[in-house]
Amino acid sequence: MPPEIDLADPAVLHDPFPAYDRAREAGPVARLLVPGFPMWAVTRHAEARAVLTDPRFALGPDSYALRPDVPERCRPYLRSMGELEGPQHTRLRRLVAPAFTARRAAAARPWIGRIVHALLDDLEHEAASGPVDLVTTVARPLPIEVICELVGVPAADRPRWREFGSVIATGNGAAFAEAVPGIVDGALEAVAARRAEPGDDLISELVRVQAEDGDRLSDTELVSLVWQLVLGGQTPANLVANAVEALLAHPAQLAALRADPALAPGAVEELMRWCGPQLLTIPRFPAEDVEVGGTRIPAGEPVTVAIAAANRDPRVFAGPDVLDLRRPAGPPGHLGFAHGAHFCLGAGIARAQTQVALTALLQRFPELALAGGARRAPDGGTWRLAELPVTL
């Protein structure tokens, strides 16, 4: 029998990595005991990469569109490209990929820097009266501000979008369902405005995109892309907070990054590997019985990749439990942004945000320190901080 991991176990919620390490070394496949939805989990790097590129494993129905508390009118917009397969996914990816290149992410650094420094101004102002929470003041608002800039959301509407981002970042509940119509309506307004008067933003660029065969993105597809950006935008929010906590716990690594900002690109990759927020991928469902690492997985049963296990696989990473910002780069890399056809579309912009934010934070506040204990959210799928109190 494969090893089991109980995601409701408080010890696993507090620190999932030992449980995933034990499961991975026991075998390449484990069972995740999730209340009401047990899953198979692929724990080793090679097998994980294979599953993520195996066409026999298909994504399931969109959980957001099926939520009973989401208004019916919003559901067509909640089937994002990340949850499509085959020709549908290939078509959309082909149309939008040119807007998400590494070159465009690099070109965004100056205005990302302006957003970061404005947030650090807020942090400094609040810290004047005592410890301040880095999560709510910097990490959480950063990606939604970047998304607003990308999409062309008017300045007057951005406080409302900050609220949306905060709600999406913290998960479920009535507030989540209430935020969805606001995001959809705001995205529809942005798309209509850019069609009427194009500007220098992502939506305007995608409105202009036309493939050689005349194919264009519909309004529904453009709004769905904004929804995908809002969801995926929580990765840098959680990564920045996780990274700061990790660096403060590893003074030598922190000092190295402060002394040499050129380490930032590699540091972000290592931090994504070592304390990246995504513990699990979206479940996939095999169309037939499939053998993974000697374990037969029956057709139709949910399968996830345990990123937390694969990213610390000693078969791939030397000293995998050690945080090493100078770790040599090279394939195969971490799976923090997934792998294959569904590799994260916004990985470049997420990397840019994290690099800019960490570099600015560490250079601007050389006395940055924890102020009491960080508080983690009890989330079996995402490794995220609910609170990170610091002093400057």
N, C-alpha and C positions, 0 to 999 in steps of 0.2 A: 504493500500500500504506500502511496506517496505521502510525504510529510504533510501535516496540516498546520495552517496559521489561522488563528481565531482573530479576526479584525475587530471584534468587540472586546477583546482582552485589554484591560487598562494598561498593562505593561507594553503591549504591542503599540497601542495608540501613543504612549509616552515616548517610546524609542523602538521603531519597527525594524531597525537594521540588524540587530542580533538575531531576531526571528527569521528574517529573510536570509541571513548568512547561513544559519543552520539548515534551513530548507534547501538552499542551493547546493550545499556540500553533501546533502543526503541524496540529491538527484536533480535532474534538470526540470522536473515538473512537480508542483505541489498543489494542494487543495486549499483554497481560501474559504474559510467559513464566514460568509457574509449573511447576516440575518435576512432570510427570505430570498437570497440570490447567491447560493454557493457557486464558486467558479474554479476552473483550472487556472493555474498560474505557471508560466514558463519562467524559470529562474536563472538560467545560464545564458551568457551573452550570445554564443553561436546559435543556439536553438531559438533565442528570442529574435535575432535578426532573420532567421529562416521563416519564422511564423509571420513576421511583419511584412514579408514579401511573398507569402504563399497565397495564391488566388483562391485556394480552397477555404480560407478563413475570411468570411464576409462580415462586414459591420452590421449591427442589428438596427432596429427601429430607433428613431431619434427620441430620447427620453424627454427632452424639453417640449417637443411638439405634442407629445402624448400626455403631458401633465394635465390633470383635470382642472387645475386652478389657472391655467393659461387661457386667455380669451381665444375663442375660435378664430377671430379675424387675424390674430397674430401667428397662428400656427404655420401658415405657408412660408413664413420668413425664418423659421427656426430650424429648418433642415439645412445645416451649413455644409459647405463643400467638404469639410473634414469627415463628414458622415456619409458621403456618397461613394459609390464604387464604379468601376468599369468606365464605359464611354462617357457617362454623365460627369464623373470626376475628372477624367482626362480633358474633356472640353473646357470645363471651368478653369482648371489649372492652367491650361494653355493660354486662356484669355487674360488671367490676372497675374500670372507669374512675372511678366516683365516689370510690373510695378513693385515687386518685392525683391529685387536683386541686391546683392551685397553692395554694389556701387551706390544704389539709391539709399541704402541704410547709412553708408558712410557720409553721403551728402546731407543727411538729416542731423548729423551730430551737432552742428552749430545751434540749431533751434532746440534740439533736445537739451543742450547745455543751458540755454536760457531758461527752460522750464525747470531743470534741476536746481539752478541757483535761486530761482524764485521760491521753490519749495524749501531750500536750505535757509533762505531768509526767514521764512515762517518758523522753521525749526529753531533758529537762533533766537527769534523773538520770544517764542514760548519757553525756551530753556532759561531765559533770564529770571524766571520765577521758580525754577526748580527742575527736576527730571521731566523729560518729555518723551512721548511715545513715538518712536521712529516709524512704526507701522502706519499709524493713522495720519502722521504729519508729512511723511515723505514717500514711503514705499507704496502705499495703497493709492494715493492720488496720482503718482507719476504716470502709470500707463494710460489712465483715462485721459489725462491732459495730452499725452502724446497722440492718442486716438482722436481726440477732438481736433488737434492740429492737422492730423492726416486727413480726416474726413471733411474738415472745413466747418465745424460747428461754430456758430457765432459766439462771441465772447459773452454775450448776455445769457446764453443758454448753458454755459459751461458749469456753473455751480450745480445745476440740476443733473448734468452728466456725472459730476463727481459723486453725487448721491447714488446714481445708478451703479457706478463702478464699485462703490463701497458695499452696496447690497449684493451684487453679483459675487464679489470676493468672499463674502462671509457665508454664502451657501443658500439654504432653502428657507422655507417659511413664507408667511403671507407677504412680507416685504419684497421677496424675490418675484413672486407672481405679479405684484403691483408695479415693479420696475420694468417688466417686459414690455408692456404697452408703451411706456415712455421711451424706451430705447427704439422700438419699432417706429413710433410716430416721429421721433427725432431724426431717425435715419431716412424715413420717407421725405421729410421736409428738406434734409440736406441733399438728397438725390434730385428732388424737384428743383431746388434752387440752383444746383450745378448744371442741370439740363437747360435751365433758362439763361443762366449767366455763368459759364465755365470760369474757373479760377485756377490757381496753382496748387491743387491739392489732389489727394488720391482719387476721390470720387470723380472729379473733373477728368482726370486722366483715364479712368476706366470708362466713363461715359464716351470718351473719344475713341476707345479701343475698338477696332474692327478687324477681324481676322481676314485672311486672304479670300476666304470663301464668303465673306459678307456677314459672318456670325457676329452678334453683339450680345452684351450682357443686358438682361431685362431688369426692370426696376426691382422685381422680387429678388433676383440674384444679387443685385447691388446691396439691398437691405440685408440679405442673408450674410453677405460678406462683412458688413458692419457688425452684425451680431457675432460672427465668428471672431472678429477682432476684439470685441468686448470680452468674450469668453477667454480667448487666448491671451489677452492682455494681462490676465492675472498671473501669468508665469513670471514676468519680470517683477511684479509687485512682491510676490512671495520669494523669488530668488534674491532680490536685494536684501530683504529682511533676514533670510537664512544666511546669506553671505556675511552680513555684518556680524551676526551672532557668532558664526564660525570663526571669523577673523579675530574678533575680540577674545575668543577662547584659545587662539593660537598666535601668541604675540610675535613669534619669529616670522611667521608668514605675513602678519600684518605689517611688521617693520619692513620686510622685503618689498611689499607692494607700495608702501609709502615712499621708500627710497628710490624705487624705479617704476614710475607709472607705465613704462613700456611693457611691463609684465601683465598689464590689465587684460589684453585679449586671451592669453593663455590662462590667466587666473580665473576668468569667467568660465572657461571650459571646464577647468578643474572643479570649481565650485558647483557648476551644474552637475558634474559627475558625482561629487561627494555629498552635496546637500541640496540637490535639485528638488523642486517642489512636487513634481509628479511621481508618485509611487507606483502607479499602475496605468496602463494604457486603456483606452476605450475597449470594452469587451468585443471579441469577435466570435463568430459562430461557424464551425466547420460544416460544409455542405455534405460531408460524408465522414465515416470513421477515419480518423487520422492518427498516425503514430508519431509522437514527439519524444525523442530521447528514450525510446523503448516503452513508453506509456501510451496505451490506446485511449484516445479521447473520442467518445461517441459523437456522432453527428448531432448538431443542434445544441450542444452544451456550451455555455459561455467559456471563453478562454481569454485571459489577459496576459500581458507581459509584465512581470514584476520588475519595473525599471530599477527599483531600489536594490534588487538582488543582482541584476545583470550589470549594473554600473559599478559593482564592487566584486566582480568575478575575478579571482586570482589567475584564471586561465588567460586573461586578457591584460589585466592591470597589475603591475608589480607593486606589492605593498598596498593593496586596494583600500585598506582602512585608514591610510595615512593621507592627510591633506597636504599636497605638495604643489604649490603654485608654479613651480618650475618643471612639472612633469612633462617629459618630452611628448610632443604632439605626434600624431600619426595614426593610420588606420590599424585596426578598427577603433572607432571612437565611441564615446558614451552615447546612450540612447535617450538622453534627456529631452531631445526634440523629436523623438521617434525615429523611424527609419523607413526607407522605401518610398512608395508613391505618396504616402501621407506624412512625409517629413514636414515638420511645422512650417507653414507658409511664411509666418512672421518671425522666423528664427533670427534673421539678420537685424531686424529692428529691435527685437528683445535683447540680443547681444549688445547692440549699440547703447540702449538705455542703461543696461546693467553696468557696462564699462564706464560710461560717462558718470553715472550716479556714484559708483564706488570711488572712482578717482577724485571727483570733486569733494565728496564727503570726507575722505581721509586727508586730503590736502588742506581743506578749509578748517577742519577741527582736529588738530593733532592730539588733543587731550580727550578725545571721544572715549567714553567708558560706559559699561553697563551700570545701571542704577537699580540694583535688585534683580530678581529673577525674571527671565523671559517667560511668557505664558503661551503654550502651544494650544492650537485648536484641536479637539479630539476628532480627527478626520482620517479615516482609514485609507482614503484614496489620494490625499494631498498632504504633504509635509509642509505645514505653514504655521506661522506665528500669529497669534491673536494680539499680542502685545510685546513690545521690545522697549522697555524704558531705558533711556540713556541720559548721561550728562555730557556737556560739551566742555 
